[in-house]
Amino acid sequence: MTIMKNKGEGKGKPIEGPAKDKAGELINDPDLDAKGKTERLNGKIQEEADKALWKACKAIKKAGKIISGKR
């Protein structure tokens, strides 16, 4: 399914985010700290969006089978 080509796009963000967050704390760089927190949050949002899209695609496929009588 072509809709799912971006699946997993946000997987690295929850890992990169905390690393930048801690690095910002260690070197006392508030910009790096904030960037890390933002990346971590964006990664979590992307993961949840991927899950919702996957569930929607699965439901649409199931509805199509029911409508066409293939179920």
mmCIF file of the N, C-alpha and C atoms, coordinates in Angstrom:
data_MODEL
# 
_entry.id   MODEL 
# 
loop_
_atom_site.group_PDB 
_atom_site.id 
_atom_site.type_symbol 
_atom_site.label_atom_id 
_atom_site.label_alt_id 
_atom_site.label_comp_id 
_atom_site.label_asym_id 
_atom_site.label_entity_id 
_atom_site.label_seq_id 
_atom_site.pdbx_PDB_ins_code 
_atom_site.Cartn_x 
_atom_site.Cartn_y 
_atom_site.Cartn_z 
_atom_site.occupancy 
_atom_site.B_iso_or_equiv 
_atom_site.pdbx_formal_charge 
_atom_site.auth_seq_id 
_atom_site.auth_comp_id 
_atom_site.auth_asym_id 
_atom_site.auth_atom_id 
_atom_site.pdbx_PDB_model_num 
ATOM 1   N N  . MET A 1 1  ? 0.851   -1.174  0.000  1.00 0.00 ? 1  MET A N  1 
ATOM 2   C CA . MET A 1 1  ? 0.000   0.000   0.000  1.00 0.00 ? 1  MET A CA 1 
ATOM 3   C C  . MET A 1 1  ? 0.896   1.236   0.000  1.00 0.00 ? 1  MET A C  1 
ATOM 4   N N  . THR A 1 2  ? 0.727   2.113   -0.945 1.00 0.00 ? 2  THR A N  1 
ATOM 5   C CA . THR A 1 2  ? 1.615   3.269   -1.099 1.00 0.00 ? 2  THR A CA 1 
ATOM 6   C C  . THR A 1 2  ? 1.455   4.301   0.004  1.00 0.00 ? 2  THR A C  1 
ATOM 7   N N  . ILE A 1 3  ? 0.318   4.326   0.656  1.00 0.00 ? 3  ILE A N  1 
ATOM 8   C CA . ILE A 1 3  ? 0.095   5.283   1.735  1.00 0.00 ? 3  ILE A CA 1 
ATOM 9   C C  . ILE A 1 3  ? 1.090   5.048   2.873  1.00 0.00 ? 3  ILE A C  1 
ATOM 10  N N  . MET A 1 4  ? 1.496   3.817   3.076  1.00 0.00 ? 4  MET A N  1 
ATOM 11  C CA . MET A 1 4  ? 2.346   3.467   4.202  1.00 0.00 ? 4  MET A CA 1 
ATOM 12  C C  . MET A 1 4  ? 3.842   3.609   3.900  1.00 0.00 ? 4  MET A C  1 
ATOM 13  N N  . LYS A 1 5  ? 4.220   4.268   2.817  1.00 0.00 ? 5  LYS A N  1 
ATOM 14  C CA . LYS A 1 5  ? 5.632   4.379   2.467  1.00 0.00 ? 5  LYS A CA 1 
ATOM 15  C C  . LYS A 1 5  ? 6.444   5.147   3.506  1.00 0.00 ? 5  LYS A C  1 
ATOM 16  N N  . ASN A 1 6  ? 5.814   6.014   4.285  1.00 0.00 ? 6  ASN A N  1 
ATOM 17  C CA . ASN A 1 6  ? 6.523   6.791   5.296  1.00 0.00 ? 6  ASN A CA 1 
ATOM 18  C C  . ASN A 1 6  ? 6.475   6.140   6.677  1.00 0.00 ? 6  ASN A C  1 
ATOM 19  N N  . LYS A 1 7  ? 6.005   4.911   6.740  1.00 0.00 ? 7  LYS A N  1 
ATOM 20  C CA . LYS A 1 7  ? 5.898   4.221   8.028  1.00 0.00 ? 7  LYS A CA 1 
ATOM 21  C C  . LYS A 1 7  ? 7.267   4.142   8.688  1.00 0.00 ? 7  LYS A C  1 
ATOM 22  N N  . GLY A 1 8  ? 7.314   4.496   9.923  1.00 0.00 ? 8  GLY A N  1 
ATOM 23  C CA . GLY A 1 8  ? 8.574   4.441   10.655 1.00 0.00 ? 8  GLY A CA 1 
ATOM 24  C C  . GLY A 1 8  ? 9.406   5.699   10.531 1.00 0.00 ? 8  GLY A C  1 
ATOM 25  N N  . GLU A 1 9  ? 8.870   6.704   9.897  1.00 0.00 ? 9  GLU A N  1 
ATOM 26  C CA . GLU A 1 9  ? 9.622   7.938   9.681  1.00 0.00 ? 9  GLU A CA 1 
ATOM 27  C C  . GLU A 1 9  ? 10.043  8.595   10.997 1.00 0.00 ? 9  GLU A C  1 
ATOM 28  N N  . GLY A 1 10 ? 9.224   8.490   12.029 1.00 0.00 ? 10 GLY A N  1 
ATOM 29  C CA . GLY A 1 10 ? 9.535   9.134   13.295 1.00 0.00 ? 10 GLY A CA 1 
ATOM 30  C C  . GLY A 1 10 ? 10.240  8.241   14.293 1.00 0.00 ? 10 GLY A C  1 
ATOM 31  N N  . LYS A 1 11 ? 10.670  7.055   13.888 1.00 0.00 ? 11 LYS A N  1 
ATOM 32  C CA . LYS A 1 11 ? 11.252  6.083   14.822 1.00 0.00 ? 11 LYS A CA 1 
ATOM 33  C C  . LYS A 1 11 ? 12.528  6.590   15.494 1.00 0.00 ? 11 LYS A C  1 
ATOM 34  N N  . GLY A 1 12 ? 13.388  7.298   14.786 1.00 0.00 ? 12 GLY A N  1 
ATOM 35  C CA . GLY A 1 12 ? 14.646  7.736   15.373 1.00 0.00 ? 12 GLY A CA 1 
ATOM 36  C C  . GLY A 1 12 ? 14.523  8.960   16.250 1.00 0.00 ? 12 GLY A C  1 
ATOM 37  N N  . LYS A 1 13 ? 13.467  9.723   16.079 1.00 0.00 ? 13 LYS A N  1 
ATOM 38  C CA . LYS A 1 13 ? 13.320  10.972  16.818 1.00 0.00 ? 13 LYS A CA 1 
ATOM 39  C C  . LYS A 1 13 ? 13.248  10.781  18.331 1.00 0.00 ? 13 LYS A C  1 
ATOM 40  N N  . PRO A 1 14 ? 12.515  9.769   18.835 1.00 0.00 ? 14 PRO A N  1 
ATOM 41  C CA . PRO A 1 14 ? 12.495  9.604   20.290 1.00 0.00 ? 14 PRO A CA 1 
ATOM 42  C C  . PRO A 1 14 ? 13.861  9.232   20.860 1.00 0.00 ? 14 PRO A C  1 
ATOM 43  N N  . ILE A 1 15 ? 14.770  8.736   20.024 1.00 0.00 ? 15 ILE A N  1 
ATOM 44  C CA . ILE A 1 15 ? 16.119  8.393   20.486 1.00 0.00 ? 15 ILE A CA 1 
ATOM 45  C C  . ILE A 1 15 ? 17.041  9.599   20.370 1.00 0.00 ? 15 ILE A C  1 
ATOM 46  N N  . GLU A 1 16 ? 16.965  10.295  19.236 1.00 0.00 ? 16 GLU A N  1 
ATOM 47  C CA . GLU A 1 16 ? 17.801  11.477  19.021 1.00 0.00 ? 16 GLU A CA 1 
ATOM 48  C C  . GLU A 1 16 ? 17.430  12.589  19.986 1.00 0.00 ? 16 GLU A C  1 
ATOM 49  N N  . GLY A 1 17 ? 16.128  12.761  20.212 1.00 0.00 ? 17 GLY A N  1 
ATOM 50  C CA . GLY A 1 17 ? 15.644  13.837  21.064 1.00 0.00 ? 17 GLY A CA 1 
ATOM 51  C C  . GLY A 1 17 ? 16.231  13.810  22.469 1.00 0.00 ? 17 GLY A C  1 
ATOM 52  N N  . PRO A 1 18 ? 16.103  12.674  23.190 1.00 0.00 ? 18 PRO A N  1 
ATOM 53  C CA . PRO A 1 18 ? 16.658  12.631  24.540 1.00 0.00 ? 18 PRO A CA 1 
ATOM 54  C C  . PRO A 1 18 ? 18.177  12.821  24.568 1.00 0.00 ? 18 PRO A C  1 
ATOM 55  N N  . ALA A 1 19 ? 18.872  12.345  23.525 1.00 0.00 ? 19 ALA A N  1 
ATOM 56  C CA . ALA A 1 19 ? 20.324  12.519  23.479 1.00 0.00 ? 19 ALA A CA 1 
ATOM 57  C C  . ALA A 1 19 ? 20.674  14.006  23.396 1.00 0.00 ? 19 ALA A C  1 
ATOM 58  N N  . LYS A 1 20 ? 19.973  14.730  22.530 1.00 0.00 ? 20 LYS A N  1 
ATOM 59  C CA . LYS A 1 20 ? 20.214  16.174  22.421 1.00 0.00 ? 20 LYS A CA 1 
ATOM 60  C C  . LYS A 1 20 ? 19.776  16.896  23.686 1.00 0.00 ? 20 LYS A C  1 
ATOM 61  N N  . ASP A 1 21 ? 18.680  16.418  24.268 1.00 0.00 ? 21 ASP A N  1 
ATOM 62  C CA . ASP A 1 21 ? 18.159  16.992  25.508 1.00 0.00 ? 21 ASP A CA 1 
ATOM 63  C C  . ASP A 1 21 ? 19.211  16.904  26.619 1.00 0.00 ? 21 ASP A C  1 
ATOM 64  N N  . LYS A 1 22 ? 19.769  15.717  26.813 1.00 0.00 ? 22 LYS A N  1 
ATOM 65  C CA . LYS A 1 22 ? 20.791  15.523  27.855 1.00 0.00 ? 22 LYS A CA 1 
ATOM 66  C C  . LYS A 1 22 ? 22.080  16.267  27.532 1.00 0.00 ? 22 LYS A C  1 
ATOM 67  N N  . ALA A 1 23 ? 22.470  16.265  26.259 1.00 0.00 ? 23 ALA A N  1 
ATOM 68  C CA . ALA A 1 23 ? 23.676  16.989  25.866 1.00 0.00 ? 23 ALA A CA 1 
ATOM 69  C C  . ALA A 1 23 ? 23.503  18.482  26.153 1.00 0.00 ? 23 ALA A C  1 
ATOM 70  N N  . GLY A 1 24 ? 22.322  18.996  25.886 1.00 0.00 ? 24 GLY A N  1 
ATOM 71  C CA . GLY A 1 24 ? 22.037  20.401  26.166 1.00 0.00 ? 24 GLY A CA 1 
ATOM 72  C C  . GLY A 1 24 ? 22.113  20.714  27.641 1.00 0.00 ? 24 GLY A C  1 
ATOM 73  N N  . GLU A 1 25 ? 21.649  19.777  28.468 1.00 0.00 ? 25 GLU A N  1 
ATOM 74  C CA . GLU A 1 25 ? 21.733  19.962  29.920 1.00 0.00 ? 25 GLU A CA 1 
ATOM 75  C C  . GLU A 1 25 ? 23.194  19.931  30.383 1.00 0.00 ? 25 GLU A C  1 
ATOM 76  N N  . LEU A 1 26 ? 23.963  18.970  29.856 1.00 0.00 ? 26 LEU A N  1 
ATOM 77  C CA . LEU A 1 26 ? 25.357  18.804  30.279 1.00 0.00 ? 26 LEU A CA 1 
ATOM 78  C C  . LEU A 1 26 ? 26.234  20.009  29.922 1.00 0.00 ? 26 LEU A C  1 
ATOM 79  N N  . ILE A 1 27 ? 26.039  20.530  28.710 1.00 0.00 ? 27 ILE A N  1 
ATOM 80  C CA . ILE A 1 27 ? 26.885  21.662  28.306 1.00 0.00 ? 27 ILE A CA 1 
ATOM 81  C C  . ILE A 1 27 ? 26.193  23.002  28.543 1.00 0.00 ? 27 ILE A C  1 
ATOM 82  N N  . ASN A 1 28 ? 25.062  22.944  29.218 1.00 0.00 ? 28 ASN A N  1 
ATOM 83  C CA . ASN A 1 28 ? 24.306  24.142  29.574 1.00 0.00 ? 28 ASN A CA 1 
ATOM 84  C C  . ASN A 1 28 ? 23.929  24.956  28.333 1.00 0.00 ? 28 ASN A C  1 
ATOM 85  N N  . ASP A 1 29 ? 23.353  24.282  27.353 1.00 0.00 ? 29 ASP A N  1 
ATOM 86  C CA . ASP A 1 29 ? 22.907  24.909  26.106 1.00 0.00 ? 29 ASP A CA 1 
ATOM 87  C C  . ASP A 1 29 ? 21.384  24.779  26.030 1.00 0.00 ? 29 ASP A C  1 
ATOM 88  N N  . PRO A 1 30 ? 20.653  25.835  26.420 1.00 0.00 ? 30 PRO A N  1 
ATOM 89  C CA . PRO A 1 30 ? 19.193  25.746  26.435 1.00 0.00 ? 30 PRO A CA 1 
ATOM 90  C C  . PRO A 1 30 ? 18.576  25.509  25.049 1.00 0.00 ? 30 PRO A C  1 
ATOM 91  N N  . ASP A 1 31 ? 19.236  25.994  23.992 1.00 0.00 ? 31 ASP A N  1 
ATOM 92  C CA . ASP A 1 31 ? 18.711  25.782  22.640 1.00 0.00 ? 31 ASP A CA 1 
ATOM 93  C C  . ASP A 1 31 ? 18.769  24.302  22.254 1.00 0.00 ? 31 ASP A C  1 
ATOM 94  N N  . LEU A 1 32 ? 19.888  23.649  22.543 1.00 0.00 ? 32 LEU A N  1 
ATOM 95  C CA . LEU A 1 32 ? 20.037  22.228  22.244 1.00 0.00 ? 32 LEU A CA 1 
ATOM 96  C C  . LEU A 1 32 ? 19.077  21.401  23.098 1.00 0.00 ? 32 LEU A C  1 
ATOM 97  N N  . ASP A 1 33 ? 18.914  21.800  24.349 1.00 0.00 ? 33 ASP A N  1 
ATOM 98  C CA . ASP A 1 33 ? 17.982  21.136  25.260 1.00 0.00 ? 33 ASP A CA 1 
ATOM 99  C C  . ASP A 1 33 ? 16.559  21.216  24.698 1.00 0.00 ? 33 ASP A C  1 
ATOM 100 N N  . ALA A 1 34 ? 16.152  22.396  24.272 1.00 0.00 ? 34 ALA A N  1 
ATOM 101 C CA . ALA A 1 34 ? 14.805  22.602  23.726 1.00 0.00 ? 34 ALA A CA 1 
ATOM 102 C C  . ALA A 1 34 ? 14.635  21.841  22.412 1.00 0.00 ? 34 ALA A C  1 
ATOM 103 N N  . LYS A 1 35 ? 15.671  21.839  21.587 1.00 0.00 ? 35 LYS A N  1 
ATOM 104 C CA . LYS A 1 35 ? 15.600  21.126  20.309 1.00 0.00 ? 35 LYS A CA 1 
ATOM 105 C C  . LYS A 1 35 ? 15.419  19.628  20.555 1.00 0.00 ? 35 LYS A C  1 
ATOM 106 N N  . GLY A 1 36 ? 16.114  19.098  21.546 1.00 0.00 ? 36 GLY A N  1 
ATOM 107 C CA . GLY A 1 36 ? 15.981  17.682  21.880 1.00 0.00 ? 36 GLY A CA 1 
ATOM 108 C C  . GLY A 1 36 ? 14.581  17.330  22.343 1.00 0.00 ? 36 GLY A C  1 
ATOM 109 N N  . LYS A 1 37 ? 14.016  18.183  23.195 1.00 0.00 ? 37 LYS A N  1 
ATOM 110 C CA . LYS A 1 37 ? 12.656  17.941  23.679 1.00 0.00 ? 37 LYS A CA 1 
ATOM 111 C C  . LYS A 1 37 ? 11.649  18.003  22.532 1.00 0.00 ? 37 LYS A C  1 
ATOM 112 N N  . THR A 1 38 ? 11.861  18.957  21.625 1.00 0.00 ? 38 THR A N  1 
ATOM 113 C CA . THR A 1 38 ? 10.973  19.099  20.473 1.00 0.00 ? 38 THR A CA 1 
ATOM 114 C C  . THR A 1 38 ? 11.071  17.883  19.563 1.00 0.00 ? 38 THR A C  1 
ATOM 115 N N  . GLU A 1 39 ? 12.287  17.409  19.283 1.00 0.00 ? 39 GLU A N  1 
ATOM 116 C CA . GLU A 1 39 ? 12.459  16.233  18.422 1.00 0.00 ? 39 GLU A CA 1 
ATOM 117 C C  . GLU A 1 39 ? 11.836  14.988  19.037 1.00 0.00 ? 39 GLU A C  1 
ATOM 118 N N  . ARG A 1 40 ? 12.003  14.834  20.347 1.00 0.00 ? 40 ARG A N  1 
ATOM 119 C CA . ARG A 1 40 ? 11.419  13.668  21.010 1.00 0.00 ? 40 ARG A CA 1 
ATOM 120 C C  . ARG A 1 40 ? 9.898   13.700  20.895 1.00 0.00 ? 40 ARG A C  1 
ATOM 121 N N  . LEU A 1 41 ? 9.303   14.857  21.122 1.00 0.00 ? 41 LEU A N  1 
ATOM 122 C CA . LEU A 1 41 ? 7.856   14.996  21.029 1.00 0.00 ? 41 LEU A CA 1 
ATOM 123 C C  . LEU A 1 41 ? 7.377   14.793  19.590 1.00 0.00 ? 41 LEU A C  1 
ATOM 124 N N  . ASN A 1 42 ? 8.084   15.355  18.627 1.00 0.00 ? 42 ASN A N  1 
ATOM 125 C CA . ASN A 1 42 ? 7.716   15.172  17.220 1.00 0.00 ? 42 ASN A CA 1 
ATOM 126 C C  . ASN A 1 42 ? 7.796   13.702  16.819 1.00 0.00 ? 42 ASN A C  1 
ATOM 127 N N  . GLY A 1 43 ? 8.783   12.999  17.321 1.00 0.00 ? 43 GLY A N  1 
ATOM 128 C CA . GLY A 1 43 ? 8.909   11.570  17.032 1.00 0.00 ? 43 GLY A CA 1 
ATOM 129 C C  . GLY A 1 43 ? 7.741   10.777  17.584 1.00 0.00 ? 43 GLY A C  1 
ATOM 130 N N  . LYS A 1 44 ? 7.332   11.111  18.800 1.00 0.00 ? 44 LYS A N  1 
ATOM 131 C CA . LYS A 1 44 ? 6.194   10.411  19.406 1.00 0.00 ? 44 LYS A CA 1 
ATOM 132 C C  . LYS A 1 44 ? 4.912   10.699  18.630 1.00 0.00 ? 44 LYS A C  1 
ATOM 133 N N  . ILE A 1 45 ? 4.739   11.951  18.211 1.00 0.00 ? 45 ILE A N  1 
ATOM 134 C CA . ILE A 1 45 ? 3.562   12.319  17.422 1.00 0.00 ? 45 ILE A CA 1 
ATOM 135 C C  . ILE A 1 45 ? 3.558   11.552  16.101 1.00 0.00 ? 45 ILE A C  1 
ATOM 136 N N  . GLN A 1 46 ? 4.710   11.470  15.440 1.00 0.00 ? 46 GLN A N  1 
ATOM 137 C CA . GLN A 1 46 ? 4.807   10.764  14.159 1.00 0.00 ? 46 GLN A CA 1 
ATOM 138 C C  . GLN A 1 46 ? 4.493   9.273   14.332 1.00 0.00 ? 46 GLN A C  1 
ATOM 139 N N  . GLU A 1 47 ? 4.988   8.678   15.408 1.00 0.00 ? 47 GLU A N  1 
ATOM 140 C CA . GLU A 1 47 ? 4.698   7.263   15.664 1.00 0.00 ? 47 GLU A CA 1 
ATOM 141 C C  . GLU A 1 47 ? 3.204   7.027   15.853 1.00 0.00 ? 47 GLU A C  1 
ATOM 142 N N  . GLU A 1 48 ? 2.550   7.904   16.609 1.00 0.00 ? 48 GLU A N  1 
ATOM 143 C CA . GLU A 1 48 ? 1.115   7.758   16.839 1.00 0.00 ? 48 GLU A CA 1 
ATOM 144 C C  . GLU A 1 48 ? 0.334   7.987   15.547 1.00 0.00 ? 48 GLU A C  1 
ATOM 145 N N  . ALA A 1 49 ? 0.781   8.933   14.733 1.00 0.00 ? 49 ALA A N  1 
ATOM 146 C CA . ALA A 1 49 ? 0.126   9.171   13.439 1.00 0.00 ? 49 ALA A CA 1 
ATOM 147 C C  . ALA A 1 49 ? 0.280   7.947   12.540 1.00 0.00 ? 49 ALA A C  1 
ATOM 148 N N  . ASP A 1 50 ? 1.461   7.328   12.558 1.00 0.00 ? 50 ASP A N  1 
ATOM 149 C CA . ASP A 1 50 ? 1.686   6.106   11.774 1.00 0.00 ? 50 ASP A CA 1 
ATOM 150 C C  . ASP A 1 50 ? 0.746   4.991   12.216 1.00 0.00 ? 50 ASP A C  1 
ATOM 151 N N  . LYS A 1 51 ? 0.579   4.848   13.529 1.00 0.00 ? 51 LYS A N  1 
ATOM 152 C CA . LYS A 1 51 ? -0.322  3.809   14.052 1.00 0.00 ? 51 LYS A CA 1 
ATOM 153 C C  . LYS A 1 51 ? -1.761  4.071   13.609 1.00 0.00 ? 51 LYS A C  1 
ATOM 154 N N  . ALA A 1 52 ? -2.184  5.334   13.698 1.00 0.00 ? 52 ALA A N  1 
ATOM 155 C CA . ALA A 1 52 ? -3.554  5.680   13.315 1.00 0.00 ? 52 ALA A CA 1 
ATOM 156 C C  . ALA A 1 52 ? -3.772  5.437   11.827 1.00 0.00 ? 52 ALA A C  1 
ATOM 157 N N  . LEU A 1 53 ? -2.798  5.787   11.009 1.00 0.00 ? 53 LEU A N  1 
ATOM 158 C CA . LEU A 1 53 ? -2.908  5.572   9.570  1.00 0.00 ? 53 LEU A CA 1 
ATOM 159 C C  . LEU A 1 53 ? -2.979  4.088   9.253  1.00 0.00 ? 53 LEU A C  1 
ATOM 160 N N  . TRP A 1 54 ? -2.161  3.293   9.922  1.00 0.00 ? 54 TRP A N  1 
ATOM 161 C CA . TRP A 1 54 ? -2.171  1.845   9.712  1.00 0.00 ? 54 TRP A CA 1 
ATOM 162 C C  . TRP A 1 54 ? -3.541  1.268   10.052 1.00 0.00 ? 54 TRP A C  1 
ATOM 163 N N  . LYS A 1 55 ? -4.107  1.685   11.188 1.00 0.00 ? 55 LYS A N  1 
ATOM 164 C CA . LYS A 1 55 ? -5.421  1.187   11.601 1.00 0.00 ? 55 LYS A CA 1 
ATOM 165 C C  . LYS A 1 55 ? -6.503  1.617   10.615 1.00 0.00 ? 55 LYS A C  1 
ATOM 166 N N  . ALA A 1 56 ? -6.417  2.854   10.122 1.00 0.00 ? 56 ALA A N  1 
ATOM 167 C CA . ALA A 1 56 ? -7.403  3.341   9.157  1.00 0.00 ? 56 ALA A CA 1 
ATOM 168 C C  . ALA A 1 56 ? -7.325  2.543   7.853  1.00 0.00 ? 56 ALA A C  1 
ATOM 169 N N  . CYS A 1 57 ? -6.110  2.291   7.381  1.00 0.00 ? 57 CYS A N  1 
ATOM 170 C CA . CYS A 1 57 ? -5.934  1.510   6.149  1.00 0.00 ? 57 CYS A CA 1 
ATOM 171 C C  . CYS A 1 57 ? -6.479  0.098   6.316  1.00 0.00 ? 57 CYS A C  1 
ATOM 172 N N  . LYS A 1 58 ? -6.234  -0.486  7.467  1.00 0.00 ? 58 LYS A N  1 
ATOM 173 C CA . LYS A 1 58 ? -6.723  -1.835  7.750  1.00 0.00 ? 58 LYS A CA 1 
ATOM 174 C C  . LYS A 1 58 ? -8.257  -1.856  7.761  1.00 0.00 ? 58 LYS A C  1 
ATOM 175 N N  . ALA A 1 59 ? -8.872  -0.832  8.362  1.00 0.00 ? 59 ALA A N  1 
ATOM 176 C CA . ALA A 1 59 ? -10.332 -0.759  8.424  1.00 0.00 ? 59 ALA A CA 1 
ATOM 177 C C  . ALA A 1 59 ? -10.937 -0.552  7.036  1.00 0.00 ? 59 ALA A C  1 
ATOM 178 N N  . ILE A 1 60 ? -10.290 0.275   6.213  1.00 0.00 ? 60 ILE A N  1 
ATOM 179 C CA . ILE A 1 60 ? -10.780 0.519   4.857  1.00 0.00 ? 60 ILE A CA 1 
ATOM 180 C C  . ILE A 1 60 ? -10.692 -0.752  4.019  1.00 0.00 ? 60 ILE A C  1 
ATOM 181 N N  . LYS A 1 61 ? -9.596  -1.474  4.162  1.00 0.00 ? 61 LYS A N  1 
ATOM 182 C CA . LYS A 1 61 ? -9.433  -2.729  3.424  1.00 0.00 ? 61 LYS A CA 1 
ATOM 183 C C  . LYS A 1 61 ? -10.507 -3.742  3.837  1.00 0.00 ? 61 LYS A C  1 
ATOM 184 N N  . LYS A 1 62 ? -10.765 -3.824  5.130  1.00 0.00 ? 62 LYS A N  1 
ATOM 185 C CA . LYS A 1 62 ? -11.779 -4.746  5.633  1.00 0.00 ? 62 LYS A CA 1 
ATOM 186 C C  . LYS A 1 62 ? -13.168 -4.344  5.130  1.00 0.00 ? 62 LYS A C  1 
ATOM 187 N N  . ALA A 1 63 ? -13.462 -3.048  5.144  1.00 0.00 ? 63 ALA A N  1 
ATOM 188 C CA . ALA A 1 63 ? -14.760 -2.568  4.658  1.00 0.00 ? 63 ALA A CA 1 
ATOM 189 C C  . ALA A 1 63 ? -14.918 -2.872  3.169  1.00 0.00 ? 63 ALA A C  1 
ATOM 190 N N  . GLY A 1 64 ? -13.850 -2.719  2.414  1.00 0.00 ? 64 GLY A N  1 
ATOM 191 C CA . GLY A 1 64 ? -13.897 -3.033  0.982  1.00 0.00 ? 64 GLY A CA 1 
ATOM 192 C C  . GLY A 1 64 ? -14.223 -4.492  0.736  1.00 0.00 ? 64 GLY A C  1 
ATOM 193 N N  . LYS A 1 65 ? -13.642 -5.375  1.526  1.00 0.00 ? 65 LYS A N  1 
ATOM 194 C CA . LYS A 1 65 ? -13.917 -6.809  1.395  1.00 0.00 ? 65 LYS A CA 1 
ATOM 195 C C  . LYS A 1 65 ? -15.372 -7.119  1.739  1.00 0.00 ? 65 LYS A C  1 
ATOM 196 N N  . ILE A 1 66 ? -15.877 -6.472  2.772  1.00 0.00 ? 66 ILE A N  1 
ATOM 197 C CA . ILE A 1 66 ? -17.279 -6.700  3.179  1.00 0.00 ? 66 ILE A CA 1 
ATOM 198 C C  . ILE A 1 66 ? -18.223 -6.199  2.087  1.00 0.00 ? 66 ILE A C  1 
ATOM 199 N N  . ILE A 1 67 ? -17.947 -5.016  1.551  1.00 0.00 ? 67 ILE A N  1 
ATOM 200 C CA . ILE A 1 67 ? -18.801 -4.449  0.516  1.00 0.00 ? 67 ILE A CA 1 
ATOM 201 C C  . ILE A 1 67 ? -18.795 -5.303  -0.750 1.00 0.00 ? 67 ILE A C  1 
ATOM 202 N N  . SER A 1 68 ? -17.618 -5.810  -1.111 1.00 0.00 ? 68 SER A N  1 
ATOM 203 C CA . SER A 1 68 ? -17.524 -6.595  -2.340 1.00 0.00 ? 68 SER A CA 1 
ATOM 204 C C  . SER A 1 68 ? -18.013 -8.030  -2.155 1.00 0.00 ? 68 SER A C  1 
ATOM 205 N N  . GLY A 1 69 ? -18.308 -8.401  -0.930 1.00 0.00 ? 69 GLY A N  1 
ATOM 206 C CA . GLY A 1 69 ? -18.836 -9.731  -0.655 1.00 0.00 ? 69 GLY A CA 1 
ATOM 207 C C  . GLY A 1 69 ? -17.757 -10.809 -0.583 1.00 0.00 ? 69 GLY A C  1 
ATOM 208 N N  . LYS A 1 70 ? -16.506 -10.431 -0.434 1.00 0.00 ? 70 LYS A N  1 
ATOM 209 C CA . LYS A 1 70 ? -15.412 -11.399 -0.370 1.00 0.00 ? 70 LYS A CA 1 
ATOM 210 C C  . LYS A 1 70 ? -15.154 -11.889 1.047  1.00 0.00 ? 70 LYS A C  1 
ATOM 211 N N  . ARG A 1 71 ? -15.893 -11.468 1.969  1.00 0.00 ? 71 ARG A N  1 
ATOM 212 C CA . ARG A 1 71 ? -15.655 -11.854 3.360  1.00 0.00 ? 71 ARG A CA 1 
ATOM 213 C C  . ARG A 1 71 ? -16.415 -13.047 3.717  1.00 0.00 ? 71 ARG A C  1 
# 
